[in-house]
Amino acid sequence: MRRIRSLCLPVFVGIAGVGILIVQTAFSREDVVEAEQEKIARLPAPKLQGAMSLEEAIKKRRCVRKFKDKPLALEQLSQLLWAANGVTGRDVRFRAAPSAGALHPLDFYAVVGKDSVPGLDAGVWHYNPEEHTISLGAKGDLRDALKDVSLKQRQIARAEVVIVVTVEYERTTVKYGNRGKRYALLDAGFAAENLFLQVQTLDLASCVIGAFKDADVSRLLKLPEKHRPILIMTIGHAE
Ligand SMILES: Cc1cc2nc3c(=O)[nH]c(=O)nc-3n(C[C@H](O)[C@H](O)[C@H](O)COP(=O)(O)O)c2cc1C
């Protein structure tokens, strides 16, 4: 009897172990499927030293609206997204640009054209600062259609990559009430200027675009309802 009892425990532990393993496998399989469905690209680590001084970048910064037909490297896109919204501090609250209450209401979407960034499909890539990855949402080269809903500004169709900045006001207004809207827009200004200056240091060119139809941009890019587009930046090589 004692022998049977002493056998029971290891058998029970064994069965429980196999059960846990089966459940775990089922969950990890789901994660993999989700990851596959979402198409995620890991970005190269940002460089912390550049060829141009901050002063020179400030002096050189100009809106450029004509671009060459020349792709951007993934390293360049990575550097730009990091400069705008990358994590630079001890946790995800501390980023390249300041944010009221460290609440970070902004999201960055890179609208990538066909053959614009070798290795990336054409489509709308959402930046995840915490992981320094981008994930593909709407598919296809949407630059021309984005131009059409932005007062037909041709620079949008000509840029290799178009960055769309969105704001989720609720992340800031939950703490600051109505004033949070002002803070969220100020956050966007800080981040956009970081991006613009990083553009200069990479010998690229950019322009800021505020004239577009918000609802049409949201629909075209299939943005989440709460991510309201507030600013567009074209990126490419100056003609
Ligand atoms: C909030 C904002 C919205 C803008 N919207 C547009 C726009 O829709 N189209 C455009 O061609 N330029 C736009 N610009 C760029 C300005 O026209 C440009 O910054 C200005 O002419 C000064 O030139 P600079 O940036 O080369 O110094 C915008 C700039 C800002 C800051």
The ligand as a Gaussian input file, in Angstrom:
#p B3LYP/6-31G(d) Opt

LIG

0 1
 C        2.027000      73.012000     -38.513000
 C        2.623000      73.148000     -39.895000
 C        1.862000      72.815000     -41.005000
 C        2.407000      72.911000     -42.274000
 N        1.671000      72.498000     -43.362000
 C        2.241000      72.492000     -44.582000
 C        1.548000      71.958000     -45.704000
 O        0.431000      71.460000     -45.613000
 N        2.177000      71.969000     -46.904000
 C        3.433000      72.473000     -47.066000
 O        3.928000      72.442000     -48.204000
 N        4.117000      72.986000     -46.028000
 C        3.565000      73.000000     -44.789000
 N        4.282000      73.461000     -43.704000
 C        5.659000      73.899000     -43.885000
 C        5.798000      75.422000     -43.831000
 O        5.216000      75.986000     -44.991000
 C        7.282000      75.777000     -43.722000
 O        7.777000      75.298000     -42.491000
 C        7.496000      77.266000     -43.818000
 O        7.260000      77.707000     -45.144000
 C        8.906000      77.688000     -43.425000
 O        9.888000      77.040000     -44.227000
 P       11.035000      76.137000     -43.607000
 O       10.383000      75.011000     -42.852000
 O       11.818000      75.667000     -44.770000
 O       11.830000      76.990000     -42.685000
 C        3.745000      73.381000     -42.447000
 C        4.487000      73.712000     -41.296000
 C        3.957000      73.576000     -40.045000
 C        4.814000      73.890000     -38.854000

